């Protein structure tokens, strides 16, 4: 007899009789089991464990009365199995699994055809094996040991299968899907991870529920939900389930631009199976249906499509002509790693964390606030001590091997305290040093977005783990930081100032006694409190300040006594230093109208911002001092006979100076010394007066060809830029270029005249022969003197025009250039210098007209001036070129160079060769340090001299105002952005550059500097002070009342961060104070918090960096600040993958490109141009080797 299941045959016992016997037998067994062990009724497995004494056979078989070879006691195998597997005799309710509430039919959307009888349970199972035979699910199909993997299902769905899908077992074998360990299959059948073995409410037996890697149960309504149940986290080129489920491949179900499902596929539109076949039957990698570009073109180039107007993709033919077709993907992909499990965790604490002790875990519900930028934030406000820190720690897992990561960036959004001095600090754990690397420290009073590069070597562990930390200082707002101080202003007003830790209200109680009969101020909360009180009569006044914070805490001062008004001083004239100290008398007067005399006074005199001398209390109202070269500021303090202070007078200042004007001087290391070059940006003078009373517009742009070839010093090319004169410089950009020049040629530059505009380098520099010629003749027109020999060479033998410097007037040199009718070019190379008048009458004459003219002979034989602005010689000699090509109206090639000021003409040479193409390379700057140097000696000691770079000394001079702090200033010199390096007399910039690559064959290097800068000296009628600052868009200097230096947050932050070196008067004028006090308090709040934010950002410059960084702040509505508030934290990973021949994947991310966790439009792989340049990690347009264009 064959043991097994078979359907009933004709001649078998009556089915009803069989059913009754089966029921009786099962009932008897069940009763016996329940009596012996009530819990065993459902736990006992009757399958397997057979022996000669086994009695469980009779549960299914009857040797005496059952019909058929299988002698089963049921009309069919299904009914026999259902007799137990309907939830009554077994824990496995198979009948319910098939949704067969009515026998023979199923309510499931898909099922194996057991309900219809086309299949039997024995098609997959054997009843004669069970757990004791290591066959936990009594599987019986396939090979003898086929109880796991895909072999069980492969018995039907394998080789030779005619079922839907055909042969699935062979293609899937060996792929990751064939080895899925699913908790849904105790026997380890991989197919059960995705499919129900019996029936499903979804098509294709797709599972109705899944257990994800994070042990979350999700309901599956179909595909792509089935795939996203497992494919949640980013990995490789896959950006994760969140983004994949949002992009158009997953959301658009109908389109005229592309097919939304694979032709002939059974899946729904916008599903993963539009591109993938999960059983591996496709011909492409990663389960894709086909390989390479055909994967995209099958849907995007279908014949039925109609591309709408404006749609960038126009079909295969248009793409073929774009230049992008046929390219190989660079293997770059971008993955946004979001703050979601299982790879992410978060903690918070009030003590400094480490990866081994990160703090208290943040619950999943609170951590979910970090996923999107939606205003829902993870807030940590555990700290209660003013000035101490709250911490958040985050752990991420980079989803690709560390070796395949090309770049990793942190994306963080949030804010901290609003009070200045309470920054947010972002750090990353350095796996090499075992310490936190600070990568950003800044004031973030409002929602701020930070994007920062990380170091893969130092910040990403071998398993891809990255630890990040954010911390913010807690502010107890009402705590007093400084003050209060009372300043008695001139007239009948006083200024009251104090600073609180946080933002608080501003009130001042005041009166002639401590009863305080009046109050001034505002409820608007600020940190820096300034109140100006008017209408105070001369005499003694009492003041008290009060501040209340948002949370109700407050500060109240004690009684402060102050006299009104303050003493006054008399202006002291400037002195021209003759090498001998001068004497000056300081005069002052007692507070006007104040009672309580006689008054006593004491004086304070500063030199270059440093205390120089002072006097003790006395009744004297004048003092004589001896002063040398420098800038002096002074004030006097007064008190009445009762000892009540009447405060200090405003600061007054005067200058003792030797030289002013002429801008900074450049020196080049020549192998032995820093050799003199020239003065730079001479046309950038501010407030240069004309005789008409107007001002010449400054031109800050200057190109200068180095006279010396720099020699390497300590591994770098070194330049020095020294301010030798008493003036203030504003340098915006400084760049060094290496120019490849053909042997036998020399480079000269045109000089952009004052009032001119910027011109690119290639328009300004020209080639001339190394052996230029002389004019045929050269005559001083006024005297008829032949000066050809005097101007033949640059040899300090001069032709001098207008020899009386204080009586300027036009004088000319006439040059006969010979017959130039066939010359391809006409270039004059001039070298000389001007001298400027010092007397008022001389200055008036010297500004009465243009300072240089170029004249030629017209057709009538008359001398006429060529139109245009022509540059004048500067105070110190430097060559510049006059391009006269095409400027002669006749064949008469005579020219007159006419000058207004006293002019020393050293040489004039002629070149008639055409310009040759030049190769220009910007030389990389390694450092730019601003520091004190002093003033250098001059040589020779005569009217014509140069500076000789010497040892540092203490000679300096500063107009009053804020100068750029000493130290590295390179970031300020990179671009023309009105963020100046501001420096004064005695300061120098030490510039170091990497040596460029050698010049090409047949070429030599010439170096050219470009400087964009202004300067302000004492030869003007405007205020001698650093401010107001110039800016590129100004109409002129001084500019009109409707114009102002940029006051956006970026430029305010620049001034607060960089210009912290103050010289001169220590307070602003009363007008400025009153204007500021009258401004809305909210504006002061914005200003102070922005300034503090920038100051804290100074710290970020000492942090390790691996590339560009970015921080943007959005001003939002006021919120109640409580330390650390994080909206989003994510990692942006640039991965380097194997090269693909699918041209589409070079630019597009089929699963959704992301940046900072946000989906990008158009299927782009990255934002902000990274699709094209790949962050400098090998993108097409980042390398000249694979592109006609590359990233600049």
Buried (B, 14 or more C-beta within 10 A) or exposed (E): EEEBBBBBEEEBBEBEBBBEBBEEBBEEBBEEBEEEEEEEBBEBBBBBBBEEEEEBBBBBBBEEEBBBBBBBBBBBBBBBBBBBBBBBBBEBBBBBBBBBEEEEEBEBBBBBEBBEEEBBBBBBBBBBBBBEBEBBBBBBBBEEEBBBBBBBBBBBBBEEBEEEEBBBBBBBBEBEBBBBEBEBBEBBBBBBBBBBBBBBBBEBBBBBEBBBEEEEEBEBEBBBBBBBBBBBBBBBBBBBBBBBBBBBBBEEEEBEBBBBBBEEBEBBBBBBBBBBBBBBBBEBEEBBBBBBBBBBBBBBBEEEBEBEEEEEBEEEEEBEEEEEEEBBBBBBBBBBBBBBBEBBBBBBBBEBBBBEEBBBEBEEEBBBBBBBBEEBBBBBBBBEEBEBBBBBBBBBBBBBEBEBBBBBBBBBBBBBBBBBBBBBBBBBBBBEEEEBBBBBBBBBBBBBBBBBBBBBEBBBBEEBBBBBBBBBBBBBBBBBBEBBBBBBBBBBBBBBBBBBBBBBBBBBBBBBEEEBEEEBBBEBBBBBBBBBBEEBEBBBBBBBBBBBBBEEBBBEBEEBBBBBBBBBBEEBEBBEBEEEEBEBEBEBBBBEEBEBEEBBBBBBBBBBBEEBBEBEEEEEBEBEBEBBBBBBBBBBBBBBEEEBBBBBBBBBBBBBBBBBBBBBBBBBBBEEEBBBBBBBBBBBBBBBBEEEEEBBBBBBBBBBBBBBEBBEEEEBBBBBBBBBBBBBBBBBBBBBBBBBBBEEBBBBBBBBBBBBEBEEBEEBBBBBBEEBEBBBBBBBBEEEEEBBEBBBEBEEBBBBBBEEBBBBBBBBBBBBBBEBEEBEBBBBBBBBBBBBBEEEEBBBBBBBEBBBBBBBBEEEEEBEEBEEBBBBBBBBBBBBBBEBBEBBEEEBBBBBBBBBBBBBBBBBBBBBBEBEEBEEBBBEBEEBBBEBBBBBEEEEEEEEEBBBBBEEEEBBBBBBBBBBBBEEBBEBBBEBBBBBBBBBBBBBBBBBBEBBEEBEEEBBBBBBBBBBBBBBBBBBEEBBBBBBBBBEEBEBBBBEEEBEBBEEBBBBBBBBBBBBBBBBBBEBBBEEBBEBBEEEBEEBBBBBBBBBBBBBBBBBEEBBBBEEBEBEBEEEEEBEBBBBBBBBBBBBBBBBBEEBEBBBBBBBBBBBBBBBBBBBEEBBBBBEEBBBBBBBBBBBBBBEEBBEEBBE
